[in-house]
Amino acid sequence: MLDVQLPDGDGVDLLRDLKSTPATAAAPVILLSIEAQVRDRVRGLETGAEDYIGKPYDPTHVLARARQLIGETMSPAGQKATLLLIDDSATFRNEFKEMLEGNGYRAMAAENAEEGLRASVAVRPAAIIVDGMLPDGMDGATLIRRLKQDVTFRDTPCVLLTAAQTAGDESRTLDAGADAYIRKGTEIDVILARLTALLRPGATTIAAGSCAFSLLGPKKILTVDDSVTYLHELANELRKEGYDVILATSGQEALDLLQVQSADCILLDLMMEGLSGQETCRLIKRHPAWRYIPVLILTGVQEAHAVIEGINAGADDCIPKSGGFEVLKARVRAQLRRKQFED
């Protein structure tokens, strides 16, 4: 982990020394620096950094990326499976975690849905245990549905724990993709027995450390807009979803960044000085290495012709800015899901 701005020198110069020294040349390097410095990002990646993460960054994302780079594998032989508990009650989390660890499991915990999604990717647990009622607008069933839409978690057992039960809850939860539905008041031995059944050898769960493309994993979203205010508002909303956001203020900056770093999705403003969103999209789709990256054009223009021109330029979707961030984030998820299935 290497900061670009060091008190006694330049991090990129140190990176160059590391990559030219046989003893350290093969060590993966993640550069950390201010997101807005496009020049530093390009310079660092051209010098040999494996990745560049802009500040402010999410520690879970940094951990997940580090694990990918070092190829961390499954738990050592003889160690029981890692289980992830997602519950907003600190008291219940601590009690349940102690119970799991007392029975030989390695237990991890998250306090809300978004933290749980990021932890799922970073830890790759053998099973995920979710509280039915979570804060921040996403309940347990919705969280499980999000997990099961991801190819890499489709076979990971998900258990929903609930303190209250109404008619139809279990059916709705199982329809959402849950593998088990358990009341919080259930005896500990029964809960452990059901977990044991879900984790029996021969299950087709994907191993921790797998490099399979995960929809919920740290995804790089290249966001391009010449309005700095809107750019930062959008970046903040995307970061709440766990994305690593790369910022560019012009079409040319976007093209320069793509030369040294791949992106999983690109958001382009339609109206920009210099290269317009349409022209930038057309250049991206002509490039063999970039043509399959989903491109979404954002427009403040409501006329149908703006949508048609964007699609004709090769965009995969065209989104009016007036639609709000929730619609935009849903469409980004849809494009990433489609790319995942194609890959």
C-alpha positions in Angstrom: 0.0 0.0 0.0 1.7 3.1 -1.2 0.7 6.8 -0.8 1.6 9.0 -3.7 2.4 12.0 -1.6 5.0 11.1 1.0 6.7 13.6 3.4 10.2 12.9 2.1 9.5 12.2 -1.6 7.3 11.1 -4.4 5.5 7.7 -4.1 5.6 7.1 -7.8 9.4 7.4 -7.7 9.5 4.9 -4.9 7.2 2.6 -7.0 9.7 2.8 -9.9 12.5 1.7 -7.5 10.4 -1.2 -6.2 9.5 -2.4 -9.7 13.2 -2.2 -10.9 14.5 -4.1 -7.9 14.4 -8.0 -8.4 13.6 -8.7 -4.7 10.4 -6.5 -4.8 9.5 -6.4 -8.5 6.8 -9.1 -8.3 5.1 -7.6 -5.2 1.7 -6.2 -6.0 1.4 -2.4 -5.3 -1.8 -0.5 -4.6 -1.4 3.3 -4.9 -3.5 5.4 -2.6 -4.0 9.1 -3.3 -6.5 11.9 -3.9 -9.1 10.7 -6.4 -9.2 14.0 -8.3 -5.5 13.7 -9.4 -6.0 12.1 -12.8 -2.3 12.8 -13.7 -1.1 10.9 -10.6 -3.3 7.9 -11.4 -2.1 7.7 -15.0 1.6 8.1 -13.9 1.4 5.5 -11.2 -0.3 2.9 -13.3 2.1 3.5 -16.2 5.0 3.0 -13.8 3.7 -0.5 -12.8 1.2 -0.2 -9.9 -1.4 -3.0 -10.0 -4.2 -0.7 -8.8 -4.9 2.9 -7.7 -7.6 3.6 -5.1 -8.6 7.2 -4.6 -9.2 8.8 -1.2 -11.6 8.6 0.6 -11.6 4.9 0.3 -13.6 2.1 1.9 -11.3 -0.2 4.0 -13.4 -3.3 3.1 -12.9 -2.5 -0.6 -9.1 -2.1 -0.1 -9.0 -5.4 1.8 -11.0 -7.2 -0.9 -8.7 -5.9 -3.6 -5.6 -6.8 -1.6 -6.9 -10.3 -1.2 -7.5 -10.6 -5.0 -3.9 -9.4 -5.7 -2.2 -11.8 -3.4 -4.5 -14.7 -4.3 -5.6 -15.5 -0.7 -7.1 -19.0 -0.5 -9.4 -20.9 1.7 -9.0 -21.3 5.5 -6.2 -23.6 6.7 -7.0 -27.3 6.8 -8.7 -28.3 10.0 -10.3 -24.9 10.6 -14.1 -24.7 10.4 -15.9 -22.6 8.0 -16.1 -18.8 8.1 -19.7 -17.5 8.7 -20.9 -14.0 8.2 -23.6 -12.5 10.5 -25.4 -9.4 9.4 -27.5 -7.8 12.2 -27.9 -4.2 13.5 -28.1 -5.2 17.1 -24.6 -5.1 18.7 -25.8 -7.2 21.6 -27.2 -10.0 19.4 -24.1 -9.8 17.1 -21.7 -10.3 20.0 -23.8 -13.1 21.6 -24.3 -15.0 18.3 -20.7 -14.5 17.3 -19.5 -16.0 20.6 -21.9 -18.9 20.2 -20.5 -19.7 16.7 -16.9 -19.3 17.8 -17.6 -21.6 20.8 -18.7 -24.3 18.3 -15.5 -24.0 16.2 -16.6 -21.6 13.5 -14.8 -18.5 12.5 -17.4 -15.7 12.8 -17.5 -12.3 11.1 -20.1 -9.6 11.6 -21.6 -6.6 9.8 -24.2 -4.1 11.1 -26.1 -3.2 8.0 -26.9 -4.4 4.5 -24.3 -2.4 2.5 -21.5 -3.3 5.0 -22.7 -6.9 4.7 -22.6 -6.9 0.9 -19.0 -5.6 1.0 -18.0 -8.0 3.7 -19.4 -10.9 1.7 -17.1 -10.2 -1.2 -14.1 -9.5 1.0 -14.5 -12.6 3.2 -16.3 -15.0 0.9 -18.0 -16.8 3.8 -19.2 -20.4 3.7 -22.7 -19.2 4.8 -24.4 -15.8 5.4 -26.8 -15.3 8.3 -29.0 -12.3 7.9 -31.4 -10.5 10.3 -34.9 -10.0 8.8 -35.1 -6.3 9.8 -32.1 -4.1 8.9 -31.7 -0.3 8.8 -31.2 1.9 5.8 -34.1 0.7 3.7 -33.0 -2.8 2.8 -34.5 -5.7 4.7 -33.1 -9.2 5.1 -35.1 -10.8 2.2 -34.0 -8.0 -0.2 -30.4 -8.4 0.8 -30.6 -12.2 0.2 -32.2 -11.5 -3.2 -29.3 -9.2 -4.1 -26.8 -11.9 -3.0 -28.5 -14.6 -5.0 -28.6 -12.5 -8.2 -24.8 -12.7 -8.1 -23.3 -15.8 -9.8 -20.5 -16.2 -7.2 -23.0 -16.3 -4.3 -25.7 -18.3 -6.0 -24.7 -21.5 -4.1 -23.7 -19.8 -0.8 -26.2 -20.8 1.9 -28.1 -17.8 3.2 -30.1 -18.1 6.4 -32.7 -15.5 7.5 -33.1 -14.9 11.3 -36.3 -13.2 12.4 -37.6 -12.0 15.8 -41.2 -11.6 14.5 -43.2 -13.8 12.2 -46.3 -13.0 10.2 -48.3 -15.2 7.8 -46.4 -15.6 4.5 -43.0 -14.4 5.7 -41.3 -17.7 5.3 -42.6 -18.3 1.8 -41.6 -14.8 0.7 -38.1 -15.2 2.2 -37.6 -18.6 0.6 -38.9 -17.2 -2.7 -36.2 -14.5 -2.4 -33.5 -17.2 -2.4 -33.0 -17.9 1.3 -31.9 -21.5 2.1 -33.4 -21.5 5.6 -35.7 -19.4 7.7 -35.1 -19.5 11.5 -36.8 -17.8 14.5 -34.4 -16.0 16.8 -35.9 -17.8 19.8 -35.0 -21.2 18.3 -32.8 -23.4 20.5 -29.1 -23.0 19.8 -28.7 -26.7 19.1 -31.4 -26.6 16.4 -29.7 -23.5 14.7 -26.3 -25.2 14.7 -27.9 -28.4 13.3 -29.4 -26.5 10.4 -26.2 -24.7 9.7 -24.3 -28.1 9.8 -26.8 -29.5 7.2 -26.3 -26.5 4.9 -22.5 -26.8 5.2 -22.1 -30.5 4.6 -19.2 -31.6 2.4 -20.1 -31.8 -1.3 -21.8 -28.4 -1.4 -21.1 -26.5 -4.5 -20.1 -23.2 -2.8 -17.4 -21.2 -4.5 -14.2 -21.2 -2.5 -13.0 -18.1 -0.7 -10.5 -16.2 -2.7 -12.1 -17.3 -6.0 -11.4 -14.9 -8.8 -14.9 -15.3 -10.3 -16.5 -12.1 -11.5 -18.7 -11.0 -8.6 -21.5 -8.4 -9.2 -21.0 -7.3 -5.5 -17.3 -7.1 -5.6 -15.3 -3.9 -5.8 -16.3 -2.5 -9.2 -14.6 0.5 -10.9 -17.1 3.0 -12.2 -15.5 5.7 -14.4 -17.7 8.8 -14.0 -17.2 11.7 -16.5 -18.8 15.1 -16.2 -17.5 18.6 -16.5 -19.7 19.8 -13.7 -17.5 19.2 -10.6 -20.5 19.7 -8.3 -22.6 17.0 -10.0 -19.6 14.7 -10.4 -18.9 14.7 -6.6 -22.6 14.2 -5.8 -22.8 11.2 -8.1 -19.5 9.8 -6.8 -20.7 10.0 -3.2 -23.9 8.1 -4.2 -22.0 5.4 -6.0 -19.5 5.0 -3.1 -22.5 4.2 -0.8 -23.1 1.2 -3.1 -19.5 0.0 -2.5 -18.2 1.0 -5.9 -14.6 2.4 -6.5 -15.3 5.6 -8.4 -12.8 7.0 -10.9 -13.4 10.7 -11.6 -12.8 12.5 -14.9 -13.9 16.0 -15.9 -13.6 15.6 -19.7 -13.8 13.0 -22.4 -10.1 13.2 -23.1 -9.3 12.5 -19.4 -11.5 9.5 -19.6 -9.7 8.2 -22.6 -6.3 8.8 -20.9 -7.4 6.9 -17.8 -8.7 3.9 -19.9 -5.3 3.6 -21.5 -3.8 2.6 -18.1 -6.8 1.2 -16.1 -9.8 -0.8 -16.9 -13.3 0.1 -15.7 -16.4 -2.1 -15.2 -18.9 0.6 -16.2 -18.6 4.1 -17.6 -21.0 7.0 -16.9 -20.7 9.8 -19.5 -22.3 13.3 -19.4 -23.9 14.0 -22.8 -22.9 17.7 -22.9 -19.2 18.4 -22.2 -16.7 20.9 -23.5 -14.2 19.4 -25.9 -15.2 15.8 -26.6 -18.9 15.4 -26.1 -20.4 12.3 -24.4 -21.5 10.9 -27.8 -18.0 11.4 -29.3 -16.3 9.9 -26.3 -18.7 6.9 -26.3 -18.1 6.4 -30.0 -14.3 6.3 -29.4 -14.6 3.9 -26.5 -16.8 1.5 -28.5 -14.3 1.5 -31.4 -11.5 0.4 -29.2 -11.1 -3.5 -29.1 -10.2 -3.5 -25.4 -13.0 -1.2 -24.2 -15.9 -2.0 -26.5 -17.6 -4.4 -24.1 -17.5 -2.1 -21.1 -21.1 -0.9 -20.4 -21.5 2.8 -21.2 -24.3 4.9 -19.8 -24.9 8.4 -21.1 -26.3 10.9 -18.6 -28.3 13.7 -20.0 -30.1 16.8 -18.7 -31.9 17.0 -22.1 -35.4 15.5 -22.0 -35.9 15.2 -25.8 -36.2 11.8 -27.3 -33.5 12.7 -29.9 -30.9 12.9 -27.2 -31.6 9.3 -26.1 -31.6 8.1 -29.7 -28.3 9.9 -30.5 -26.7 8.4 -27.4 -27.8 4.9 -28.3 -26.7 5.3 -31.9 -23.2 6.3 -30.6 -23.0 2.9 -29.0 -24.2 3.6 -25.4 -25.8 0.7 -23.6 -28.3 3.0 -21.9 -29.2 6.7 -21.7 -30.4 8.1 -18.4 -32.0 11.5 -17.7 -30.4 13.2 -14.8 -33.8 14.3 -13.6 -34.6 10.6 -12.9 -32.6 10.8 -9.6 -29.8 8.7 -8.2 -31.8 5.7 -7.2 -32.9 5.0 -10.8 -29.3 5.6 -12.0 -27.9 3.2 -9.5 -30.5 0.5 -10.4 -29.6 0.8 -14.1 -25.8 0.6 -13.3 -26.6 -2.7 -11.4 -28.6 -4.0 -14.3 -25.7 -3.3 -16.7 -23.1 -4.9 -14.4 -25.4 -7.9 -14.0 -25.8 -8.3 -17.8 -22.0 -8.1 -18.2 -21.5 -10.7 -15.5 -23.8 -13.2 -17.2 -22.1 -12.5 -20.6 -18.7 -13.1 -19.0 
